[in-house]
C-alpha cells in the first residue's frame, strides 16, 4: 500500500479505470477491490492498491491484465 497515494471516491476511481461507478460499487461489495471506509457511507480508494488487486485476481483466474 502506498501511504501517500491519492484517495479517490467511487466516481474518480471509475474514471481512472474506465469503468462505471456501478462496477466499482459491485467490485467493492464483492470484496474484489480494497476500500477505506471513512464512515458508514464514505468510502475512498487508493488507485495503486486497486490496480494491484485487479491484476492479482486476473492473474489467478488466467484473465487479461487491467
C-alpha positions in Angstrom: 0.0 0.0 0.0 1.3 3.4 -0.9 0.8 5.6 2.1 0.8 8.9 0.1 -1.4 7.7 -2.8 -4.3 10.0 -3.7 -7.6 8.9 -2.2 -10.4 8.6 -4.8 -14.1 8.3 -4.4 -16.0 5.7 -6.5 -16.6 8.2 -9.3 -13.0 9.2 -9.5 -11.8 5.6 -9.4 -14.3 4.6 -12.1 -13.0 7.4 -14.3 -9.4 6.3 -13.8 -10.2 2.7 -14.6 -12.6 3.4 -17.5 -15.5 1.5 -15.8 -18.8 2.6 -14.5 -19.5 3.7 -10.9 -21.8 0.7 -10.7 -18.9 -1.6 -11.5 -16.8 0.0 -8.7 -19.7 -0.5 -6.3 -20.2 -4.2 -7.3 -16.5 -4.9 -7.0 -16.5 -3.2 -3.6 -19.5 -5.2 -2.3 -17.9 -8.4 -3.6 -14.6 -7.7 -1.9 -12.7 -7.7 -5.2 -11.0 -4.3 -4.5 -9.6 -2.8 -1.3 -11.6 0.1 0.2 -11.0 2.5 3.0 -14.2 3.1 4.9 -14.1 6.6 6.5 -17.6 6.3 7.8 -20.7 4.1 7.2 -21.3 5.9 3.9 -17.9 7.4 2.9 -15.6 5.1 1.0 -12.2 6.0 -0.6 -9.9 4.0 -2.8 -6.1 4.1 -3.4 -5.6 3.6 -7.1 -2.3 1.6 -6.8 -3.9 -0.8 -4.3 -7.0 -1.3 -6.5 -4.9 -1.9 -9.7 -2.7 -4.4 -7.8 -5.8 -6.3 -6.5 -7.3 -6.4 -10.0 -4.0 -7.6 -11.6 -3.6 -10.3 -8.9 -7.1 -11.5 -9.3 -6.9 -11.6 -13.1 -3.6 -13.5 -12.9 -5.1 -16.1 -10.6 -8.1 -16.5 -12.9 -6.0 -16.6 -16.0 -7.7 -13.5 -17.3 -6.5 -10.4 -19.0 -4.4 -7.7 -17.3 -6.1 -4.5 -16.0 
